Amino acid sequence: MPDLTHGDDAAAVNSLRSAVMRLSRRLKHQRVDESLSPTEMSVLGTLARCGSATPGELARKEHVQPPSMTRIVALLEAKGLVRLEPHPEDRRQKVVTQTEQAEAMLEESRRKRNAWLAGLVEALDEDEWAKLRAAAPVLEKLAHL
């Protein structure tokens, strides 16, 4: 196991954190719809990845308080990006589902961000690109731990 508190391993962790944060901030600026907050976009992304969910489930996945998620869902519903449907087993709850409009917006957002990132990748040499391709699954795993 690497020693993540000292030496080269600690420096690598620090460098990875810094690079991921800078790249993430830059990617967030490549938005299609500027009227949506990053949190609203994140909720739509979660619905796209995980499927329909209750507001409580979304709150847990997004690490926000349930009342905050209720407000976010209401804003997204008012914008026509989600719809609330009765829960199939518990009529006291609602299920949040993204709309076709949200799906189209997310697809356009992915296309724009992928194009922007592809432009950056063009500056890499073949060896750097090969290393980045190999690292992508590991970064994906870290993102979902």
C-alpha positions, 0 to 999 in steps of 0.5 A, spaced: 500 500 500 502 506 498 504 511 503 499 517 502 502 521 507 509 522 505 514 523 499 512 522 492 505 518 494 503 524 498 506 529 492 502 525 487 495 525 491 496 533 492 497 534 484 491 529 482 487 533 487 489 540 484 489 537 477 482 534 478 479 540 481 482 545 476 479 541 470 472 540 474 472 548 474 473 549 467 469 543 465 463 546 469 464 553 465 462 549 458 455 549 460 449 549 455 444 552 459 447 558 464 440 558 467 441 552 471 445 551 477 451 546 478 447 543 483 441 542 478 445 540 473 448 535 478 441 532 480 439 531 472 446 527 471 444 523 477 437 522 474 440 520 467 445 515 470 441 512 476 434 513 473 428 515 477 428 516 484 424 519 490 427 526 493 430 523 499 434 518 495 436 524 490 438 528 497 442 522 499 446 521 492 447 529 492 449 529 499 444 535 501 438 536 506 432 533 504 428 540 504 434 543 499 432 537 494 425 539 495 426 546 493 431 543 487 426 539 484 421 544 484 425 549 480 427 543 475 419 541 475 418 549 473 423 549 468 420 543 465 426 538 466 423 533 471 416 531 472 413 528 479 409 522 479 406 518 484 410 512 488 408 505 485 408 503 493 408 509 497 402 514 495 405 519 500 412 519 496 413 522 489 418 519 484 422 524 480 423 523 473 427 527 468 423 529 461 425 529 454 427 536 454 432 534 460 435 528 456 436 533 450 439 538 454 444 533 458 446 530 451 448 537 448 451 539 454 455 532 454 457 534 447 459 541 448 464 538 454 466 532 450 468 537 444 472 542 449 476 536 452 477 533 446 480 540 444 485 540 450 487 532 449 489 534 442 495 538 445 498 531 448 503 527 445 501 520 443 505 517 450 501 522 454 494 520 451 495 513 452 497 514 459 490 518 460 486 513 456 489 508 461 488 512 467 480 514 465 477 507 468 481 508 474 479 516 475 472 513 474 472 508 479 475 513 484 469 518 482 464 512 484 467 510 491 
